[in-house]
Amino acid sequence: MSKPIVRVAAGIIRNEFGQIYLAQRLEGQDFAQSLEFPGGKIEPYETPEEAVKRELEEEAGIQVLSAFPYEHFQFEYPTKIIEFYFFLIEEWIGEPFGREGQEGFWIAQSELDEGQFPPANEKLIGKLKAEPMHR
């Protein structure tokens, strides 16, 4: 039996200080309490970019001005396959916050810890940590 594929778009919201905005997953979700990049499921009628803009408005209360494709991969869980589209968000309007009640905070890109994220994020965190800082 083939596993369902769930398409997800998420934003790596990075400020001018090289910090990344993360949210804590709510109780009752898979990997509750772990950290995540805000985002969510891509609706059938949406492009990944449209989805990340909608999700970041819904989850973090910001209006995304530009989203650059950063990483795209599939990760297999026991019951499903998640296809991830990660976008780098460096221009937006508003101040991100946990609009759905989740904790949100900024962490230095170099201090990301893959142990605090769901397993699918491991390679992505490695890539972010290996990046030289911009400014």
N, C-alpha and C positions, 0 to 999 in steps of 0.2 A: 504494500500500500504506500502510495507516495505521500509525503508530508506536505501540508499546506505551506505556501510561501507567503509570508507577511512582509509587505514593503514598508519601510520606515524611513522617514527623513528627520535628521537631527542637525542642530546648529552648534557650531563651536564658536561661541560668542567671545571675542577677544578684544580687550580694551587696549588703550594706548600704552598701558604699563606692562603689557605682556601677561595679563591675568585673564583667566578663562572663567566664565560664569557657569556654575554647575548647580544642579538641583538634586535633592535627596528624594529617592523613590518613596512613595507613601506606603503605609501599612496596607496589606491586602494585595499589593502588586507582586509580580515575580521579583525576586531580589529586593524585597522591601528593605529600606534603610541604606541601600547602596547608592552610590553617586551616579548621575547620568548627565548627558548633554541633553538639554531640553529638545523635545521633538515628539513625533508620534506617527501613527499610521498614515500612509498616503492613500487618499480616496481614489477610486477607479478613474474618476474624471480629471484628476490632478496630475501635473508634472511633479517630480520630486521638489523642484524649486518652489512651485506654488504651495506645496504642502508644508515646507519648512517655514515659509513666511506666515502661513495661516497658524501653524502650530505655535510658533514663537509669540505670535500675538495672543493666542489663547492661553498659553502656559506661562509666558514670562512678561506679557504686557508691553512688548516692544514692537515697533514698526520697522521691519528690515528694509534697508535701502539697497543693499547689494549682498548677494550670496554667491560665493565662489565654490564650485565643486572641489572637495578636498580628498574624499576617499569614498570608494564604493566597493562593497564586498558582501558575500553571503556568509552566514554563520548558522551551523546546524545544531539545534537543540533536540532533546529526545522526542518532542512532539511536533516540532515545526521548524521551518527554515526561515530565518529573518534575513531579508535583503536590505542592507543599510545604505543610505545615501547621506554622507556627512558633508555639510557646507561650512565654509569658514565665513563668519559674519563679523565684519569689522566696521560696518557703518549702519547705524540704526538710530531711531528716534525713541526717546523714553529711557527709563532706568529699569533694567530687568528686575523682576521680583517674582515670588512664588504665587502666581495668581490663583492656583488651585489649592492653596494651603500648604504646598510643599516648602521646605526650607530651601533657600537659595543663597549662594555665597560665591565670592571670587577667590580663586586660588592661582598662585603663580604657575605658569605653564611648566616650568622646570620642576615643580613640586608635585605634579600629578602622581598618583599612586594607583597602578592598575589593580592592586588588591582591593581597592575600595569600589571598583566598578563591576558590573556583570561581566562574565567571561568573554563575551563577544567583543568587548572594547580593548582587550589586551594589546593587539597589534597597533591599533589606532593610538593608544596612549604612548606606546613605544615610539611611534613616528613623531608625535608631538614633542616628546621629551628630547628626541634626537635633533630637532630643528634648532638651528642657531637663532637666538633672539633677534628680533627685528631692529629695535631702536637702540 
